[in-house]
Amino acid sequence: MNNAVKILYPLAAVTILVLLPLLTLLGPSAEFVFAVIIPCLALAAFFSGFIYRVVRWAQSPVPFNIPSVGGQEKSLPWIKDDKIESPGNNWAVTWRMFLEIFFFRSLFRNSRADLVAGQRLVYGGSRWLWLGGLAFHWSLFIIIFRHLRFFTEPVFPPATWLTNLDSLFQFSLATLFLTDFIILISLTYLFFRRVVSPQVKYISLASDYLALLLILGVVISGVLMRSIFKVDVDAVKRLAISMITFKPAVDSNIGLPFYIHLMLVSTLIAYFPFSKMMHAPGILFSPTRNMKNDSRAVRHINPWNHPVRVHTYEEYEDEFRKPMMAAGIPVEKKQ
Ligand code: HEM
């Protein structure tokens, strides 16, 4: 697929998603569809797709010991082993996993190779992706956690603490949170990285741009709602609480920007289980990360091995000893 098309298709899809909620202007029934029916369908797609994929992963055979390692395995007592790069027990695996999930440790070790003056290959560290990825994921987590204020009454205290902390650096008149700025900057970097770098552009798919554009759409609509196109936040909270208590009720004064935000959020969560965003739960099921490297201490036997009838050398020699001796071929036992 042509590079421009790879970006234009997702862009067109997100534009349609932004325009669709204009239908809510038709009246309460249309509002009900966008406020209740679409989010419910999206949640159903999310949970069923998520469970389906996780169960499939959990059922996949992992017959071999294939942890990815980058250091000395535990062997003889006087050889120093690298507990993180080559985790030999469950604690070390858990620690490596923790660093990976919360701090993207393997991305920190990212390196790049450049041809200097067209002929000299130079290797160097490359930390921007690590920084951009970490900034994006942490702010997304904080933003979603802060949204608990809409779903709990009285508000879940940790959500209030985090909101207060996040607004400590509130900038000028715009009542935006620090995480709003960080997520916008990091998402812009993650998007342009796929447009500017020829290597990354080459391997990028339309689905890579779609995920980024959808999240950007959700964030931009949220930020606009908070700063310029204000909505009735109390009405949003009433809707959210009515939904989680299974008694959906929609106020007619919520406002179009909220429906745009919700439409994008619904699409994002419905698409999540079928997209590369499943890397979030996927890391826990990744055998290269969740297995310990103890292949020198423990014999790993493939549990799915079909029983094979073997013919040992001993049996072979017993069978052919006489002709072997006659031909002068050395044998282990004379008779
Ligand atoms: C993937 C899920 C979601 C993401 C990433 C997201 C993102 C954002 C962001 C970045 C903002 C800007 C202000 C802030 O940081 O709090 C925002 C605002 C807002 N979001 Fe979301 N949102 C999500 C889901 C939802 C849902 C499910 C609702 C429905 C209850 C919702 C309702 C709102 C409202 C009402 C605002 C305006 C807040 C205000 O004016 O104080 N969001 N959202």
Boltz pocket constraint, residues with backbone or C-beta under 6 A from the ligand:
constraints:
  - pocket:
      binder: B
      contacts: [[A, 140], [A, 143], [A, 144], [A, 146], [A, 147], [A, 150], [A, 177], [A, 180], [A, 215], [A, 218], [A, 219], [A, 220], [A, 221], [A, 222], [A, 223], [A, 224], [A, 225], [A, 226], [A, 227], [A, 231], [A, 233], [A, 236], [A, 240], [A, 258], [A, 261], [A, 262], [A, 265], [A, 268]]
      max_distance: 6.0
